[in-house]
Amino acid sequence: MGFKGILSSMVSTLRLTKKTTFEEFKLYLKLVMIGLGIVGGIGFVVKIIASFLALGGR
C-alpha cells in the first residue's frame, strides 16, 4: 500500500467518525480522571512502602 492508499484509508476513517456530544466528553473525562487517580494512588502507596522499607533497612 503506497502513500495514496494510506491517505485514502485515513480519509475514509475520518469520514466514519462522529463528533461526540458534551455529555459523552464529560463521561470520557471522568473515566480518564478516575484512571489517573487510581494509577497515581497506587504509585503513591508504592513510594510510601519503599520509603518505609528503606528506613527500616538502616
N, C-alpha and C positions, 0 to 999 in steps of 0.2 A: 504494500500500500504506500503510495507516494504522498507527497505533500498535499496534493489536491484531494486525495482520498481522506487524509486526516482532517483537513479543513472542512470538507463536506460532512464528515462524521460529527465534528464539533458543532456545526451549524444545525444539523438535524437534532442533536441532543438539546441544544438551546431552544429549538422550536417546541420541543416536548415539555419543557419546564413551564411552571406557572408561578406567578408571584404569590407569596404567602400572605395571608391576612395578618393583621396586627395581633390577633388572638393567638395564631399559630406561632408568631415570632416570640410573644411573651412566654408561651409554653416551652419553646426551644431554649430560650434564655434561662428560664427557671431550671430546666434539666441540666444545662451546662453549668450553672452556678452551683447546683447541688453536687454535681460530679466533682467540680473543683474543690468544694468544701470538704468532701469525703477524702479526696486524694491529699489535700493539704492537712487534714486532721490525722490521717494515717502517717504522713511524713513527720508531723509534729510529735506524735506518740513515739515513733521510732527514734527520733532525735533525742527525746527525753530519756528513753530507756538506754540509749547508747551513752548518754552523758552520765547516767547513774552507774552504768557498768564501768565506765572509765574512772569514775571517782572511787568506786569500790575496789578497783584493782590496785590502787596506790597504797 
